Each structure stands twice: as structure tokens, then as C-alpha cells.
Amino acid sequence: MCLAIPGKVVEIDHPKAEVDFGGVTRKVDITFVDAGIGDYVIVHAGYAIEILDQEEARKTLETFEEVLSREEMLKAAGIIP
């Protein structure tokens, strides 16, 4: 299974872009999308494959944060390892 986490484009040096994934940045190939600085992109195998609008990216990131928070609570309670 592959999880697609939105990342924010912070710098562009075509065909690569520096993308910020919540404080961790990675070089990503943006050949397949017309991304600009400030855009949120979905990345697979090092390539940006889709641009998300800011609201959709926000919703997705909030969902991930909620899932991770619940996982931490279950670990703290000893329910999962």
C-alpha cells in the first residue's frame, strides 16, 4: 500500500523542486506537473504526480495528524505495541 502525503514546493530548479513534507525536505522531479512555489504536490517514487489545492492538502494533512495521534494514544494505553 502506498500513502500519498502532500508536500509543499519551496524551491524550484527545473526539472527538480525542493518539497517540504512537514519539516523534512526532499528533491522531487516535477516534470509531470506544472507546479509553482507554494503549491502542494503528491509524490510517488520521486516524481510529483498531482497538484492539490491548499484546502485539499490541509484536509489530508489533518487526517494524517488525527490518525497518528490516535496511534500514539493506543500505544500509550498498551493496546498496540
Secondary structure, 3 states (H helix, E strand, C coil): CCCCCCEEEEEEECCEEEEEECCEEEEEECCCCCCCCCCEEEEECCEEEEEECHHHHHHHHHHHHHHHHHHHHHHHCCCCC
